[in-house]
Amino acid sequence: MEQYLAAVLDGSKPACKWEKAACERHLADVARGKQAGARWVFDRSRALRAVKFIEGLPHVKGRWAMDRQKVRLEGWQLFIVCSLFGWIERATGFYRFRTAYIEVPRKNGKSMLAACIGLVKLCADGEHGAEVYSGATTEKQAWEVFRPAKQMAEHTPDLQRAFGLTVNAKSLTILGNGSRFEPVIGNPGDGASPSCAVVDEFHEHPSDTLYNTMLTGMGARDNPLLLVITTAGSDRSTPCYALHGDVRKMLEGRAENERQFGIIFSIDDGDDWADESSLRKANPNFGVSVSADHLIEQQRTAINSARAQNVFKTKHLDVWVNADVAWMNMVRWDACADRTLRLDDFEREECFVGLDLASRTDIAAKVRLFRRQIEGTDHYFAFGTYFLNEAKVEESANQHYGGWANAGLLTVTPGNVTDYNWIADDLVLDGQRFFVREIPHDPWHAAALVQFVQARPEWDQSSTFVEVRQSVQNLSPPMKELEALVLAGRLHHDGDPVLGWMISNVVCHRDTKDNIFPRKEREENKIDGALALIMALGRALATEGSDSVYNTRGILTI
């Protein structure tokens, strides 16, 4: 495993950013595990026991089975097995990872690997009454993992004798302790109490019913494992694509989940999918279980047939086709952070205040945007403020909201709806501190707030509310400009983690005219602060070079 990690990180083994990130995460965690009081430690001996068990199993397909060879784990497979069985909780000895997500192109041996892991969980994990399931949307797919596990058991009499294992037509059972391994199709119901569940080709699942049933059924187990193995797909509305996004955020360090293992084998943005080097990068078993000649032939077919390209990219390069892609380069966004910035330093300066109010039961975002010239070039400075009602903050699914509230990054209003009077008070204060030139906002949900503010006697009527309809025509140009400003280092922020999270949630799809529009993949992936910033920048650009005397009144609509 160490050789694999070294090869990935020194570049001698082609690897995409997600494979590298998984390796980097492991090594960082190993270093932390050596510190006094660390919760998680890597137990090499336990990892190697699982490896030894698996490498005692026979191959059951292809030339390896014909030659009666034993399984030999490749470096990437060693890394996965050692991670799942080697990471433990120091205090209890229980496994760290309860869920695992492995995304890899077809024919790289993922079903065989999942079958081996299932047999470890059935026989060698010390779990009485173990329940191991291979789940899928069809019986044929469920057997893709169960069949090799069954065949391995059939061809290993020593395994049967050692564990009292009985091979049945549709199950593997250990009568001595009531353990079993069997396939499951569709909705398994709520009676299962899995110690290990393999969800195969998750991208084909139209809902997360099977996944959630298995996950919730694991509550009584000390060492459960929910293992998802899949290739990429073409439908971004599936639960698999949502999980794919969660794992990417975790690997980037933008979301923390110490119980989740994840690794993705693919190509990077900017890689030439038609080049042979992309095949080697995305397929960890290139030339081993997946024929190099076969992949090159499939690539050649895709080059010559536009109709075949999406299938090739999905199945052999693990690229989610027809899916919106992350908009912002978050490495460059983070590089724009200047934690010495203070809002007080911009007193009496011209300001554009973008507002996105969503609904009164959700986050409302306000972003102040200032413009300064540095060496003859316009630079922009953004500061975000966010409002949310206390009922939403207290919901168990929104633990990050509570953390932001405690850190003073989120203003919490009483009750179960966000009180717009608080936002109105904040806008009035802005008008007293800065020269608020315009307040661009999505007119949806905003009429009441505009009335609240304009009715205040202390409100500076020279500040103009500008309705910005949420259209491609209004949002595509400032989105592109914001991206360019970030890449050029001309957008500055104070490292606000809420705004950073919202920016990272924005996805977009370029149309045939190269227009883009901000979207979110799931309801919980909020983008309100990003929209407020985009609207503020759009109006700042629209008024660039114009007279900044505030001689307009009322509401301007664009």
C-alpha positions in Angstrom: 0.0 0.0 0.0 2.8 2.4 0.8 4.3 2.0 -2.6 0.9 2.9 -4.2 0.5 6.0 -2.0 4.0 7.1 -2.9 3.5 6.5 -6.6 0.2 8.5 -6.7 1.6 11.4 -4.8 5.0 11.7 -6.6 3.2 11.5 -10.0 4.8 8.2 -11.2 1.3 6.7 -11.2 -1.2 8.7 -13.3 -4.0 9.7 -10.9 -6.8 12.3 -10.9 -7.2 14.9 -8.2 -9.7 12.9 -6.3 -7.5 9.8 -6.1 -4.7 12.0 -4.9 -6.9 13.7 -2.4 -7.9 10.3 -0.9 -4.3 9.4 -0.5 -3.4 12.7 1.0 -6.3 12.5 3.5 -5.0 9.0 4.6 -1.5 10.2 5.2 -2.7 13.3 7.1 -4.9 11.2 9.2 -2.1 8.8 10.0 0.0 11.7 11.2 -2.8 13.0 13.4 -3.4 9.4 14.7 0.1 9.4 16.2 -0.7 12.4 18.4 -1.8 11.9 22.0 -5.6 11.8 22.4 -6.3 11.1 18.7 -9.6 9.4 18.3 -8.7 7.4 15.1 -5.6 5.3 14.6 -4.4 3.2 11.8 -3.8 -0.4 12.9 -1.6 -2.0 10.2 -1.9 -5.5 11.6 -5.7 -5.5 11.4 -5.5 -4.1 7.8 -3.1 -6.9 6.9 -5.3 -9.6 8.4 -8.1 -8.6 6.0 -5.6 -8.5 3.1 -4.4 -12.0 4.0 -7.9 -13.3 4.1 -8.8 -11.9 0.7 -5.6 -13.0 -0.9 -6.4 -16.6 0.2 -9.5 -16.5 -2.0 -9.4 -17.9 -5.5 -10.1 -16.1 -8.7 -13.3 -17.3 -10.4 -13.1 -15.5 -13.8 -10.8 -15.3 -16.7 -7.3 -16.6 -17.2 -6.6 -16.3 -13.5 -9.3 -18.8 -12.7 -8.2 -21.1 -15.4 -4.7 -21.0 -13.9 -6.2 -21.5 -10.4 -4.6 -18.4 -9.1 -5.4 -16.7 -5.8 -6.6 -13.1 -5.7 -3.8 -10.6 -5.7 -4.8 -7.1 -4.7 -3.5 -4.2 -6.8 -2.1 -1.1 -5.0 -5.4 0.8 -5.3 -7.3 -2.2 -4.0 -4.9 -2.6 -1.1 -5.4 1.0 -0.2 -9.2 0.5 -0.1 -9.1 -2.7 1.9 -6.5 -1.4 4.4 -8.4 1.8 4.9 -11.7 0.0 5.6 -10.2 -2.6 8.0 -7.2 -0.7 9.4 -8.7 2.5 10.6 -10.2 2.0 14.1 -11.4 4.0 17.1 -8.6 4.0 19.7 -11.0 3.7 22.7 -13.2 0.9 21.4 -11.3 -0.9 18.6 -14.4 -0.5 16.3 -13.9 0.4 12.7 -13.8 4.1 11.8 -15.5 4.0 8.4 -19.2 3.1 8.3 -19.8 4.2 4.7 -17.6 3.9 1.7 -18.0 5.2 -1.8 -15.8 3.8 -4.6 -16.4 5.2 -8.1 -14.3 3.6 -10.8 -14.8 2.8 -14.5 -16.1 -0.6 -15.7 -14.1 -3.8 -15.7 -11.6 -2.6 -13.1 -12.5 -5.4 -10.7 -14.8 -3.5 -8.4 -17.4 -6.3 -8.2 -14.7 -8.8 -7.3 -13.3 -6.5 -4.7 -16.8 -5.9 -3.2 -17.4 -9.7 -3.1 -14.1 -10.2 -1.2 -15.0 -7.4 1.3 -18.4 -9.0 1.8 -16.8 -12.4 2.6 -14.5 -10.7 5.2 -17.5 -9.2 6.8 -19.3 -12.5 6.8 -16.5 -14.8 8.0 -13.6 -13.0 9.5 -15.0 -10.0 11.3 -16.1 -11.8 14.5 -19.7 -10.6 14.1 -22.3 -13.1 15.4 -25.5 -13.0 13.3 -23.8 -11.1 10.5 -26.0 -10.0 7.7 -24.3 -9.2 4.5 -26.3 -8.1 1.5 -25.6 -7.4 -2.2 -28.2 -4.9 -3.2 -29.2 -3.6 -6.6 -32.1 -2.5 -8.7 -32.3 -5.8 -10.5 -31.6 -9.4 -9.6 -29.0 -9.6 -12.4 -27.1 -6.7 -10.9 -27.4 -7.9 -7.3 -25.8 -11.2 -8.4 -22.8 -9.3 -9.9 -21.4 -9.1 -6.4 -23.0 -12.1 -4.8 -22.1 -14.6 -7.6 -18.3 -14.2 -7.3 -18.6 -14.4 -3.5 -20.6 -17.6 -3.8 -18.1 -19.1 -6.3 -15.1 -18.2 -4.2 -16.7 -20.0 -1.2 -17.6 -23.0 -3.4 -14.0 -23.3 -4.6 -12.5 -22.9 -1.1 -13.3 -26.0 1.1 -10.8 -24.8 3.7 -12.9 -21.6 4.1 -16.1 -23.7 4.5 -14.5 -25.9 7.2 -12.8 -23.1 9.1 -16.0 -21.0 9.5 -18.7 -23.7 9.2 -19.8 -22.0 6.0 -22.6 -23.5 3.9 -23.0 -22.6 0.2 -26.7 -22.6 -0.7 -28.4 -21.8 -4.0 -29.1 -18.2 -3.1 -27.2 -17.6 0.1 -24.1 -18.2 2.1 -24.8 -19.2 5.7 -22.8 -19.9 8.9 -25.2 -21.9 11.0 -23.0 -21.8 14.1 -23.6 -18.1 14.6 -26.6 -17.4 12.3 -24.7 -15.3 9.8 -25.7 -15.0 6.1 -24.8 -13.3 2.8 -27.4 -13.0 0.2 -28.6 -10.7 -2.7 -31.3 -8.1 -2.3 -33.3 -6.5 -5.1 -35.1 -3.2 -4.9 -36.7 -2.2 -1.6 -35.6 -4.7 1.1 -38.1 -3.4 3.7 -37.2 -2.4 7.2 -36.5 -5.8 8.8 -32.8 -6.0 7.7 -30.1 -5.3 10.2 -27.0 -5.4 7.9 -23.5 -5.6 9.2 -22.4 -5.0 5.6 -24.4 -3.9 2.6 -23.0 -3.5 -0.9 -25.0 -1.2 -3.1 -23.9 -1.9 -6.7 -24.0 0.5 -9.6 -25.7 3.2 -7.5 -25.9 5.5 -10.5 -28.8 3.2 -11.8 -30.9 3.7 -8.6 -33.7 6.2 -9.2 -34.1 6.7 -5.5 -32.1 6.3 -2.3 -34.6 3.8 -0.8 -32.3 0.8 -0.7 -29.4 3.0 0.5 -31.3 4.6 3.3 -33.0 1.3 4.4 -29.5 -0.3 4.7 -28.0 2.7 6.5 -30.8 3.0 9.0 -30.8 -0.7 9.7 -27.2 -0.6 10.8 -27.9 1.1 14.0 -27.6 -2.0 16.2 -24.2 -3.0 14.7 -20.8 -2.2 16.2 -18.8 -2.5 13.0 -21.2 -1.8 10.1 -20.2 -1.0 6.6 -22.3 0.4 3.8 -20.2 0.0 0.6 -21.3 1.8 -2.6 -19.5 0.7 -5.8 -20.4 2.4 -9.0 -19.3 3.9 -12.3 -20.4 7.5 -13.2 -23.8 8.1 -14.8 -25.6 10.7 -16.9 -28.4 11.7 -14.6 -27.5 14.4 -12.0 -30.9 14.0 -10.3 -30.0 10.6 -8.9 -29.0 10.0 -5.3 -25.7 8.7 -6.6 -24.7 12.0 -8.1 -25.6 13.7 -4.8 -23.4 11.3 -2.9 -20.7 11.8 -5.5 -20.8 15.5 -4.8 -20.7 15.0 -1.0 -17.6 12.8 -1.4 -15.8 15.3 -3.6 -16.5 18.0 -1.0 -15.1 15.8 1.7 -12.0 15.1 -0.3 -11.5 18.8 -0.9 -11.8 19.4 2.8 -14.9 21.5 2.4 -17.1 19.0 4.3 -16.1 16.9 7.3 -17.2 13.3 7.6 -14.8 11.2 9.5 -17.0 8.1 9.1 -17.0 8.3 5.3 -14.4 6.7 3.1 -14.3 7.8 -0.5 -12.2 7.5 -3.6 -13.0 8.4 -7.3 -11.0 7.3 -10.3 -11.5 9.6 -13.2 -9.8 12.2 -15.3 -9.2 15.9 -14.5 -10.8 19.0 -16.0 -8.8 19.9 -19.0 -7.6 16.4 -19.7 -7.9 15.3 -23.3 -10.4 12.4 -23.2 -9.2 11.2 -26.6 -5.6 10.7 -25.4 -4.4 7.3 -24.3 -3.0 8.9 -21.1 -6.6 9.6 -19.9 -7.3 5.8 -20.1 -4.3 5.1 -17.8 -5.3 7.8 -15.4 -9.0 6.8 -15.0 -8.5 3.0 -15.0 -6.4 1.8 -12.1 -6.5 -1.8 -13.5 -5.3 -0.7 -16.9 -3.7 -3.7 -18.5 -4.6 -5.9 -15.6 -8.3 -6.8 -15.4 -9.3 -4.4 -18.2 -7.5 -4.9 -21.5 -5.5 -2.0 -22.8 -6.3 -3.0 -26.4 -10.1 -3.0 -25.6 -10.0 0.4 -24.0 -8.0 1.9 -26.9 -10.4 0.4 -29.3 -13.4 1.8 -27.4 -11.7 5.2 -27.4 -11.1 5.1 -31.1 -14.7 4.3 -31.7 -15.8 7.2 -29.6 -13.5 9.6 -31.4 -15.1 8.6 -34.7 -18.7 8.5 -33.5 -20.2 11.4 -31.6 -23.1 9.1 -30.5 -20.6 6.8 -28.7 -18.7 9.6 -26.9 -20.9 10.0 -23.8 -21.1 6.3 -23.2 -17.3 6.0 -23.5 -16.7 8.9 -21.2 -19.1 7.6 -18.6 -18.2 3.9 -18.6 -14.5 4.1 -19.3 -13.3 7.5 -18.0 -15.8 7.8 -15.1 -17.0 11.2 -16.3 -20.5 12.3 -15.4 -21.9 13.5 -18.7 -24.7 15.9 -19.2 -24.2 17.1 -15.6 -23.8 20.6 -14.5 -20.2 21.2 -13.4 -18.8 23.1 -10.4 -18.5 26.8 -11.5 -15.8 28.3 -9.3 -12.2 27.3 -9.0 -12.2 27.1 -5.2 -8.5 27.0 -4.9 -8.3 30.4 -6.5 -11.3 31.6 -4.5 -9.5 30.7 -1.3 -6.4 32.5 -2.6 -8.5 35.7 -2.7 -9.1 35.6 1.1 -7.6 38.4 3.1 -8.3 37.9 6.7 -7.0 41.4 7.6 -10.0 43.0 5.7 -12.4 44.8 8.0 -15.8 46.3 7.0 -15.0 49.3 9.2 -12.2 50.3 6.8 -14.8 51.0 4.1 -16.8 53.6 6.0 -18.3 56.3 3.7 -17.2 54.5 0.5 -19.5 53.7 -2.4 -21.2 50.3 -1.9 -23.6 48.0 -3.8 -25.6 45.8 -1.6 -26.9 42.5 -3.2 -29.9 40.8 -1.6 -31.2 37.3 -2.1 -34.0 36.5 0.2 -35.1 33.0 -1.0 -38.1 32.4 1.3 -38.9 33.5 4.9 -38.2 30.0 6.1 -34.7 29.9 4.6 -31.4 31.7 4.5 -31.5 35.4 3.4 -28.1 36.7 2.2 -26.8 40.3 2.0 -23.5 41.0 0.3 -21.9 44.4 0.4 -19.5 45.0 -2.6 -17.0 47.9 -2.7 -14.8 49.0 -5.5 -11.3 50.4 -5.2 -8.6 51.2 -7.7 -5.2 49.5 -7.1 -2.5 50.5 -9.5 -5.0 51.8 -12.0 -7.1 48.6 -12.0 -10.5 48.0 -10.4 -10.5 45.6 -7.4 -13.7 44.5 -5.6 -14.2 43.7 -1.9 -17.1 41.6 -0.7 -18.6 41.2 2.8 -21.5 38.8 3.5 -24.2 38.8 6.1 -26.8 36.1 6.5 -30.1 35.7 8.3 -32.1 32.6 9.3 -34.9 31.8 11.7 -34.0 29.9 14.9 -36.3 26.9 14.0 -34.2 26.2 10.9 -31.0 26.6 12.8 -32.1 24.1 15.4 -33.0 21.4 12.9 -30.7 18.4 13.4 -29.9 18.3 9.7 -28.5 21.8 9.9 -25.7 21.4 12.4 -23.4 23.7 10.4 -25.9 26.5 10.8 -25.6 26.3 14.6 -21.8 26.4 14.3 -22.0 29.5 12.2 -24.5 31.2 14.5 -22.2 30.5 17.5 -19.3 32.0 15.6 -21.3 35.2 14.8 -21.4 34.4 11.1 -25.2 33.9 10.9 -27.8 36.2 12.4 -30.6 34.2 14.0 -34.1 35.7 14.1 -36.7 34.4 16.6 -39.5 32.0 15.6 -39.9 29.8 12.5 -39.8 32.4 9.8 -37.0 34.8 9.1 -37.9 38.3 10.4 -37.3 40.8 7.6 -37.4 43.6 10.1 -33.9 42.5 11.1 -32.7 42.7 7.5 -34.4 46.2 7.2 -32.5 47.4 10.3 -29.3 46.1 8.9 -29.9 47.9 5.5 -30.7 51.2 7.3 -27.4 50.8 9.2 -25.6 50.3 5.9 -27.1 53.5 4.6 -25.7 55.4 7.6 -22.2 53.9 7.3 -21.7 53.7 3.5 -22.7 55.4 0.3 -25.2 52.7 -0.7 -25.6 53.4 -4.4 -27.8 50.5 -5.4 -29.5 47.5 -3.7 -29.9 44.9 -6.5 -32.3 42.1 -5.5 -34.4 39.3 -6.8 -38.0 40.7 -6.7 -39.3 37.3 -5.6 -40.0 37.6 -1.8 -38.6 41.1 -1.7 -41.6 43.4 -2.0 -42.3 43.4 1.7 -38.7 44.1 2.6 -38.5 47.1 0.2 -41.6 48.5 1.9 -40.2 48.0 5.4 -37.0 49.9 4.5 -38.5 52.7 2.5 -41.0 53.4 5.3 -38.2 54.0 7.8 -37.8 57.8 8.4 -34.0 57.3 8.8 -33.6 55.6 5.4 -31.5 57.5 2.9 -33.8 57.8 -0.2 -30.9 58.4 -2.5 -30.2 54.6 -2.4 -31.9 52.8 -5.2 -33.6 49.4 -5.0 -32.9 47.6 -8.3 -35.0 44.6 -9.3 -32.8 42.0 -11.0 -34.8 39.3 -12.7 -33.2 35.9 -12.4 -32.5 35.3 -16.0 -29.5 34.2 -18.1 -29.3 37.6 -19.7 -28.9 39.3 -16.3 -26.8 36.8 -14.4 -24.4 35.2 -17.1 -22.3 38.3 -17.7 -21.5 39.1 -14.0 -21.0 35.4 -13.3 -18.3 35.3 -16.0 -16.8 38.5 -14.7 -16.7 37.3 -11.1 -14.9 34.1 -12.2 -12.4 36.3 -14.2 -11.9 38.6 -11.2 -11.2 35.6 -8.9 -8.7 34.1 -11.4 -7.0 37.5 -11.7 -6.9 38.0 -7.9 -9.0 41.2 -8.1 -11.8 39.9 -6.0 -11.1 40.1 -2.3 -13.1 38.7 0.7 -12.3 38.1 4.3 -12.3 34.3 4.2 -16.0 34.1 5.1 -16.7 30.4 5.3 -20.4 30.8 4.7 -19.9 32.7 1.4 -17.2 30.2 0.4 -19.6 27.3 1.1 -22.3 28.9 -1.0 -19.9 29.7 -3.9 -18.7 26.1 -3.9 -22.4 25.0 -4.2 -22.9 26.8 -7.5 -23.0 24.6 -10.5 -23.6 25.7 -14.1 -24.1 24.4 -17.6 -22.9 26.3 -20.6 -25.4 26.5 -23.4 -24.6 26.7 -27.1 -24.2 30.5 -26.8 -21.7 30.1 -23.9 -24.2 31.5 -21.4 -24.1 30.3 -17.8 -26.6 30.4 -15.0 -26.2 29.7 -11.3 -27.9 26.5 -10.1 -27.7 24.2 -7.1 -27.8 20.4 -7.3 -29.9 19.9 -4.1 -32.1 22.1 -2.0 -29.7 21.9 1.0 -26.8 23.3 -1.1 -27.6 27.0 -0.6 -26.3 29.5 -3.0 -28.0 32.7 -1.7 -24.8 34.5 -0.9 -23.4 33.7 -4.3 -26.5 35.1 -6.0 -26.3 38.3 -3.9 -22.7 38.8 -4.9 -23.4 38.2 -8.6 -26.2 40.7 -8.5 -24.1 43.3 -6.7 -21.2 42.9 -9.2 -23.6 43.1 -12.1 -24.9 46.5 -11.0 -21.4 47.7 -10.1 -20.3 46.8 -13.7 -23.4 48.4 -15.2 -22.7 51.7 -13.4 -18.9 51.7 -13.9 -17.8 55.1 -15.0 -21.2 56.7 -14.5 -22.0 59.6 -12.3 -22.2 58.4 -8.7 -24.4 61.2 -7.4 -27.5 59.5 -6.1 -30.2 61.4 -7.9 -32.5 58.6 -8.7 -35.5 57.5 -6.7 -37.8 54.5 -6.4 -37.3 51.0 -7.8 -35.4 50.3 -11.0 -36.3 47.1 -12.9 -34.0 45.4 -15.3 
